[in-house]
Amino acid sequence: MPTNPTNSPKKSPPDYSYMRYASMATQMLAIIGLGVWGGVKLDAYLGLKVSVFTLVLSLLSVAAAIYLSIKDFIKKK
C-alpha cells in the first residue's frame, strides 16, 4: 500500500467560479456602454432634439446583456 510521503491530504485545485461572474459583469457593462454610446453618437449625428436612438439602443443593449448573461449562467461547465 503506497503512502503519502508528506502525510498531508491532497489539495484540490482552486475554485475560480468568481471569475465567471466577474467576466459576466464586465461583458454586461461593455454591451450596455456601447449601446448607450452608439445611441448618443447617432442622435448627435442626426441632430435629433429628442434622444430617440439613445433610449432605444440603451434598452436593446440592456436586453441583450441580460439575455447573454442568463444564457452564460445556465451553460454547463
Buried (B, 14 or more C-beta within 10 A) or exposed (E): EEEEEEEEEEEEEEEEEEEEEEEBEEBBEEBBEBBBBBBBEBBEEEEEEEBEBBEBBBEBBBEBBEEBBEEBEEEEE
